Amino acid sequence: MPTYTYYCDNCGIQFDQYQHFSDPPLTRCPECNKKTLRKVYAPVGIVFKGSGFYSTDHRSPSGGRRSGSGEKGEEPKKESGSEADSTSPTKDNAPTKDNKE
């Protein structure tokens, strides 16, 4: 059952009242007995949980994971046969002091 906050414009009393959604709003103040009671609307705290709520999350448009993007700590996968792999020196074909190419 929701709790509503009411405020009286005449005497300034503020109180909370448990009411069903279907109940009519209160209009008469319990202190001064005048029809100056109104509901007080306050902002509700919102907590976003999960990924995809901030621009830094980089969520894909379909809601799924992007291919090729790794988790934190993982290095991106290299494709075999790429040009970068064939031109970069590796342990096997790196020039040594004795064997200059």
C-alpha positions as a Markdown table, in Angstrom:
| # | Residue | x | y | z |
|---|---|---|---|---|
| 1 | Met | 0.0 | 0.0 | 0.0 |
| 2 | Pro | 1.5 | 3.4 | -1.0 |
| 3 | Thr | 2.3 | 6.1 | 1.5 |
| 4 | Tyr | 1.2 | 9.7 | 0.5 |
| 5 | Thr | 2.4 | 12.9 | 2.1 |
| 6 | Tyr | -0.1 | 15.6 | 2.6 |
| 7 | Tyr | 0.4 | 19.3 | 3.5 |
| 8 | Cys | -2.2 | 21.8 | 4.8 |
| 9 | Asp | -2.0 | 25.2 | 3.2 |
| 10 | Asn | -3.9 | 26.7 | 6.2 |
| 11 | Cys | -2.1 | 25.5 | 9.3 |
| 12 | Gly | 1.1 | 24.1 | 7.7 |
| 13 | Ile | 0.9 | 20.5 | 9.1 |
| 14 | Gln | 2.5 | 17.8 | 7.0 |
| 15 | Phe | 1.8 | 14.1 | 7.5 |
| 16 | Asp | 2.0 | 10.7 | 5.8 |
| 17 | Gln | -1.1 | 8.6 | 5.1 |
| 18 | Tyr | -1.3 | 5.0 | 3.9 |
| 19 | Gln | -3.9 | 4.7 | 1.1 |
| 20 | His | -4.9 | 2.3 | -1.7 |
| 21 | Phe | -4.6 | 3.5 | -5.2 |
| 22 | Ser | -8.3 | 3.4 | -5.6 |
| 23 | Asp | -9.0 | 5.6 | -2.5 |
| 24 | Pro | -9.9 | 9.3 | -3.1 |
| 25 | Pro | -7.3 | 11.8 | -2.0 |
| 26 | Leu | -7.8 | 13.5 | 1.4 |
| 27 | Thr | -9.1 | 17.1 | 1.2 |
| 28 | Arg | -9.9 | 18.0 | 4.8 |
| 29 | Cys | -7.1 | 18.8 | 7.3 |
| 30 | Pro | -7.2 | 16.7 | 10.5 |
| 31 | Glu | -5.9 | 19.7 | 12.6 |
| 32 | Cys | -7.8 | 22.8 | 11.4 |
| 33 | Asn | -10.7 | 20.9 | 9.8 |
| 34 | Lys | -10.5 | 23.0 | 6.6 |
| 35 | Lys | -10.4 | 21.8 | 3.0 |
| 36 | Thr | -6.9 | 23.1 | 2.3 |
| 37 | Leu | -5.1 | 19.7 | 2.2 |
| 38 | Arg | -3.0 | 18.8 | -0.8 |
| 39 | Lys | -0.7 | 16.0 | -1.8 |
| 40 | Val | 3.0 | 16.7 | -1.7 |
| 41 | Tyr | 4.9 | 15.2 | -4.7 |
| 42 | Ala | 8.6 | 14.5 | -4.1 |
| 43 | Pro | 11.2 | 13.1 | -6.6 |
| 44 | Val | 11.7 | 9.4 | -6.4 |
| 45 | Gly | 15.2 | 8.0 | -6.0 |
| 46 | Ile | 16.1 | 5.9 | -9.1 |
| 47 | Val | 18.9 | 3.4 | -9.1 |
| 48 | Phe | 20.1 | 2.0 | -12.5 |
| 49 | Lys | 21.5 | -1.5 | -12.2 |
| 50 | Gly | 23.2 | -3.4 | -15.0 |
| 51 | Ser | 25.1 | -2.4 | -18.0 |
| 52 | Gly | 24.0 | -0.1 | -20.8 |
| 53 | Phe | 22.7 | 2.9 | -18.9 |
| 54 | Tyr | 25.6 | 5.3 | -19.4 |
| 55 | Ser | 27.4 | 6.5 | -22.5 |
| 56 | Thr | 30.7 | 5.0 | -21.2 |
| 57 | Asp | 29.1 | 1.5 | -21.2 |
| 58 | His | 29.3 | 1.2 | -25.0 |
| 59 | Arg | 26.2 | -1.0 | -25.2 |
| 60 | Ser | 25.4 | -2.3 | -28.7 |
| 61 | Pro | 22.1 | -1.2 | -30.3 |
| 62 | Ser | 20.7 | -4.7 | -30.2 |
| 63 | Gly | 21.4 | -5.1 | -26.5 |
| 64 | Gly | 23.8 | -8.0 | -27.0 |
| 65 | Arg | 27.5 | -8.0 | -26.7 |
| 66 | Arg | 29.7 | -6.7 | -29.5 |
| 67 | Ser | 31.9 | -9.2 | -31.3 |
| 68 | Gly | 35.6 | -8.6 | -30.7 |
| 69 | Ser | 35.2 | -6.6 | -27.5 |
| 70 | Gly | 36.7 | -8.2 | -24.5 |
| 71 | Glu | 36.1 | -7.9 | -20.8 |
| 72 | Lys | 38.4 | -5.8 | -18.6 |
| 73 | Gly | 41.8 | -7.3 | -18.4 |
| 74 | Glu | 41.5 | -9.4 | -21.6 |
| 75 | Glu | 43.5 | -8.4 | -24.6 |
| 76 | Pro | 41.7 | -8.1 | -28.0 |
| 77 | Lys | 42.0 | -11.2 | -30.2 |
| 78 | Lys | 44.4 | -11.0 | -33.1 |
| 79 | Glu | 43.3 | -12.5 | -36.5 |
| 80 | Ser | 45.8 | -14.9 | -37.9 |
| 81 | Gly | 47.3 | -14.1 | -41.3 |
| 82 | Ser | 47.0 | -10.4 | -40.8 |
| 83 | Glu | 49.5 | -8.0 | -42.2 |
| 84 | Ala | 50.6 | -6.8 | -38.8 |
| 85 | Asp | 51.5 | -10.4 | -37.7 |
| 86 | Ser | 53.7 | -11.1 | -40.8 |
| 87 | Thr | 55.7 | -7.8 | -40.6 |
| 88 | Ser | 56.3 | -7.7 | -36.9 |
| 89 | Pro | 59.4 | -9.5 | -35.6 |
| 90 | Thr | 58.8 | -12.6 | -33.5 |
| 91 | Lys | 61.0 | -14.7 | -31.3 |
| 92 | Asp | 61.7 | -17.1 | -34.2 |
| 93 | Asn | 62.6 | -14.7 | -37.0 |
| 94 | Ala | 64.0 | -11.8 | -35.0 |
| 95 | Pro | 67.5 | -10.7 | -36.1 |
| 96 | Thr | 70.3 | -11.6 | -33.6 |
| 97 | Lys | 73.8 | -10.2 | -33.1 |
| 98 | Asp | 75.3 | -13.1 | -34.8 |
| 99 | Asn | 72.9 | -13.4 | -37.7 |
| 100 | Lys | 72.3 | -9.9 | -39.2 |
| 101 | Glu | 69.9 | -9.7 | -42.0 |
